[in-house]
Amino acid sequence: MSESLTKNSDEVATQANQLILQGNVEGALSLFREHLKDDPFEPKVVELVDSLLMAPDQGRGLVDFYRELQKTHPEDWRLVVSLARAYSKTGKDSLAVVQLQKLLRNESQHAEVWMELATCYKRLDKLELALRALNSLIDIHAAYGPAHVARIRYLVEANDIQEAAAASIFSLEVPDLGPPVRDWVDKVNLQLEQGLRPEDDLLFRTVA
């Protein structure tokens, strides 16, 4: 077992902060790299890297950090997603899309990749492509709740109530959809079927 797996995120944060206070920023970054190569999506460590690298040069360091990490471990698809997210955080969603599309040509089964692609397209105001990404994900993982939620939200935000209602009916017919998602879709559907735009408190409610 690698050393990074024996450390939880709190331990990593404590050690990194000590190194930063000592002026050893590169030492802290090395610690982050060691942890993220095993757990790229660990929220606390990702947040620490963001806070350390975003401010000084408007994020160029953030992209370089994840590019180096991905090149060091090219076999891990999660690190491509991390690099794409770094591009997005620095306002370069188009470059994030390039990374994600390249990954999908070889590995199309990962739900996180499709979700990230849909999110990028949405920020780029390319709704049709965002919906296409979500539809592709649902074709692969029919009961993947976040894709169903995002598809309905995107359509409502585009004021396409009729299509949102149709999407909600489709989702309710998916047999293995998780109970929290099904409950949310059911409540949203009741309003959509009446031609109403769901209230934001409901539409953007956290769905487990």
Secondary structure, 3 states (H helix, E strand, C coil): CCHHHHCCHHHHHHHHHHHHHCCCHHHHHHHHHHHHCCCCCCHHHHHHHHHHHCCCCCCHHHHHHHHHHHHHCCCCHHHHHHHHHHHHHCCCHHHHHHHHHHHHHHCCCCHHHHHHHHHHHHHCCCHHHHHHHHHHHHHHCCCCHHHHHHHHHHHHHCCCHHHHHHHHHHHHCCCCCCHHHHHHHHHHHHHHCCCCCCCHHHHCCCCC
